[in-house]
Amino acid sequence: MEKYWLIIDSYTFIWKNESYVLVYNSLSGNGYESPLSPLLNDVVEQLLDINNLYTVQISVKDLQDKELGNFVSLLREKFCGDIVQQAISVSKPISIVPQLSINEEVGRDFGSMDNFESFGNNVVRNLLEVTLYLNGKPTEKGVYKQIPWFLEGTEYLSENILKQIFEQMSKTRVSDFTIISHNIFQYPHFGLLTSFLSQHSLKVSFYTYYKSIVEEAIFHYLMKQDSFSLTMLVDTPVDIEIIESLKSLNENLKYTFRISTIDEYKNALSIIESYKLNAAIIPYFTGYNQDFFEEFVYLNKEEILGTRWTKQQIFAHQVINTTDFGKLNITPEGKIYANANFQPVGTVYEDIRMLVYAEMKNGESWRRTRNAMKPCNNCLYKYLCPSLSNYEIAIGKTNLCSVQ
């Protein structure tokens, strides 16, 4: 009886549960799901055995099994693997099974985390981005816990706290800063802030409310810096006169429109297209727009399978939250958060290295993966979904999809 080698390509991932097998090609970003028969289940079990090096033996008779035959046909059609006649293969082919190997430095740090002394100064290399909240507005209740937005209070980040932040940042390799303020143009320590940012050649994204009173000298200064960008935060209803005024100041200004309904989305899109704005549209969960999120934010199987993830990104989804990892947020009172929805990890008066160490070892945010959350932990698609975001926290539901 003629026999074949069934070979899976090294960039292909395979996962299974009791009823289905999921195959994903990390080069093309395509995948498929097949129902399991007893025979296909046995073949997949063998393929998942690392000792078999992604290659198993099958026969012509095996291929007559409907599920196995369809599995192999789709495998070849989507360039995820192939079959080779044993008669023309001198020896068993081998393939490299995809195995977890995220950033070597991160992996090495996870492995040495039982001892801060050995962890030492190297911990801060995992701190990638810092967000500073300079001031807020009393009426904005918790928006910043979902999307980039200013705080709900009126307190300013003081000069003393700002200097303390600079001192802590000198221990890090952070290159990306995000500065969020209700009105950046009226921040009393703007000169001190930009002096530090410029001296350290940092890439800085400034966000401020579009209805802020614009100080043109500061505005033009921010727009002229190659390493700075300025984004106006826009809510609804949109004041068109202000948009026109801002556009007249600089056509390259960025905008973020916050929307929570389909009508708001259509209106924002119309404004963006009419005025040719460099803009993004970000949905916001109000607590009363569940239907809107289910229709426009939730993912279905086709969208999940159609998203292109690299091997490293898939591995990363297994051990870290790629949405939050490497990011810290600092509020005007000097509290530091890995995620604003959780308790602070410390304050600006504590050693930043120790705070990063604590978050990596025991924190709630950076290592918050779908592996640990029901029902995602039992889902075939958990490594192909984006990491948990603030939307899941706001909605109170981990699986923002139609899969389960």
Secondary structure, DSSP 8 states (H G I E B T S, - for coil): --EEEEEE-TTEEEEE-SSEEEEEETTTTEEEEEE--HHHHHHHHHHH-GGGTTEEEEETTGGGSHHHHHHHHHHHHTTSEEEEEGGG-SS------------HHHHHHHHTTT-HHHHGGGGGGG--EEEEE--B-TT--SGGGTSS--BSS-----HHHHHHHHHHHTTS---EEEEEES-GGG-TTHHHHHHHHHHTT-EEEEEEETTS---HHHHHHHHH-TTEEEEEEE-SS--HHHHHHHHHH-TT-EEEEEE-SHHHHHHHHHHHHHHT-EEEEEE---SS-HHHHHHHTSB-HHHHHTS---HHHHHHHHHS-TTTTTEEEE-TTSEEESSTTS---EETTS-HHHHHHHHHHH-SSTT--GGGSTTGGG-TTTTTS----HHHHHHT-S--BS--
